[in-house]
Amino acid sequence: MRVAVVGASGNVGTAVLRALAEEDAVTSVVGIARRPPEPTREPYRGIEWRSVDLAVRSGVVDALTEAFEGADAVIHLVWAIQPNTDRDYLRRVNVDGTERVARAAVRAGVAHLVVASSLAVYSPVEDDVPRDESAAHGGIRSSHYSVDKVAQERLLDEFEAAANLSITRIRPALIFQGDAGAQIVRYFLGPNFPMALLRPGALPTVPLPKGLRVQVVHADDIGRAYATVVVQRAAGAFNVAAADTLWPRDLARILDHGRHVELPPEVIRPLIHYGWRARMIAADAGWLDMAMGAPVMDTSRIRGLGWTEQHSAEDTLREVLVGMRGARGMPSPSLRPYDTRFGGPIESLTPRPTDRAADRGFLMLPPDGLAARVPDHVDAELLGLYLSDHLTGATAGRARIQRMAHAFAETPMGPDLADISDQITRERELLSELIQLLGLRRRPYRQAGAWVAERVGRLKLNERIVSPSPMTPLLEVELMRSAVIGKEGVWQTLESLALDLKMRPSVFADLAADARKQQTVLSNLHAHLRPDTFAAEPEEVSDPDSEARTPDRR
């Protein structure tokens, strides 16, 4: 059996890969992710990796169809939770992305599509009676996550009715594992949350919403649930959760020392909402609404297939809390350790249509580079100042090389300059994100000053305001060449520090080599410009008789 997994590098996808590896019936796996993980590390080794971004405007269905060729089943796991301030992006990834996966599965002749749904599809209830898969599924209207999950299932209903496709919907509880600790902090708490509060005993008493009950499932258990339905070709909906449901007293015992106070949800909700608006926490209040309204799930149907959990809800929650405190992760961009800040090119964000793919600097880093840190024996303040100064130079250099590439676009040097322009754009973004990734202080006023100075400098370059000087191209090439020589220096410095920063020296050695190639191109352009730059223009020779022949117009 050949299985394709869309979203194979995330929390659930990583566990699904582990589970499929244990199934004798599964002979090959295609892993699909926007940014594939480190392929030499478990459980990502031996997977046929394809890079596909579900949110781009065109070409997605074709790319997925090609990836699905020969697959007996497709497991679709991709779901964007952040940025929760961009509903258009979330809808495009979550709902439109599911439609694209389903269309590609039909085109590729796949017989079985298994989709990650959620307990969030169920309509709100006011009791604790377990519901099976036939319960009303209208969702929680104030939760964007729930609204999109309902829309996803309605889309699957349409495909099920119109296409020759067997569809399975997995409706899990909250999915945790210790190695997703950093990711969960990024998605739900954010970098400004005081992590000390997660330490046992940090609070004298734990405030919890009155009536809260939580169902949990370990990532490895949900991974085995996906493998079970794939191997048995089981269709329909399946609730999946550990047998034990956690109540406020259980949560207080796990989170702290058992002392807790139950507060009305309507008291807690404004705190979450305004905390989210102030960027103090990453999760919006819709998650509280979903937690309070979603029913307790009856999991008899998945257990009828022989599935049973190997981790209790309590053990799973304890494990993930340890992982969150330690910011644990895996060698995957989605599960990168130690980073609690969402955003930037690290995440699976799609640039707006006006953005260029070349502008996303972290595409240049291998996944394990996302675990970089500044050790105690390296002066972080000096390193931050050094990198910020080079970022300032790169900001001015980017504007200059883009103008040069445009000016020489129709010459034989045009393609090479366009390549350099793309490279310098990527390298500038890499420097910017390295400063963020290493936790160094940003100095945006320096970059803004460089942007302004570069434009003012155009006026001063040759003491001309309106008309360009023949000397301008030559001077700009010299300035650009000097900047590239300086840039080679920063890559060499980072190469020497790479092991201390827990990064690969080869990344920066390659960038230094690229800088030398750029210098060669710029030197060739300089040699091309030199002969004609200072050539005197021939003086106009006037006809001595012209004045006599000119009619008197006075």
Secondary structure, 3 states (H helix, E strand, C coil): CEEEEECCCCHHHHHHHHHHHCCCCCCEEEEEECCCCCCCCCCCCCCEEEECCCCCCCCHHHHHHHHHCCCCEEEECCCCCCCCCCHHHHHHHHHHHHHHHHHHHHHCCCCEEEEECCHHHCCCCCCCCCECCCCCCCCCCCCHHHHHHHHHHHHHHHHHHHCCCEEEEEEECEEECHHHHHHHHHHHHCCCCCHHHHCCCCCCCEEEECCCCECEEEHHHHHHHHHHHHHHCCCEEEEECCCCCECHHHHHHHHCCCCEEEECHHHHHHHHHHHHHCCCCCCCCHHHHHHHHCCCECCHHHHCCCCCCCCCHHHHHHHHHHHHHCCCCCCCCCCCCCCCCCCHHHCCCCCCCCCCHHHCHHHHCCHHHHHCCCCCCCCHHHHHHHHHHHHHHHHHHHHHHHHHHHHCCCCCCHHHHHHHHHHHHHHHHHHHHHHHHCCCCCCHHHHHHHHHHHHHHHHHCCCCCCCCCCCHHHHHHHHHHHHHHHHHHHHHHHHHHCCCCCCCHHHHHHHHHHHHHHHHHHHHHHHHHHHHHCCCCCCCCCCCCHHHHCCCCC
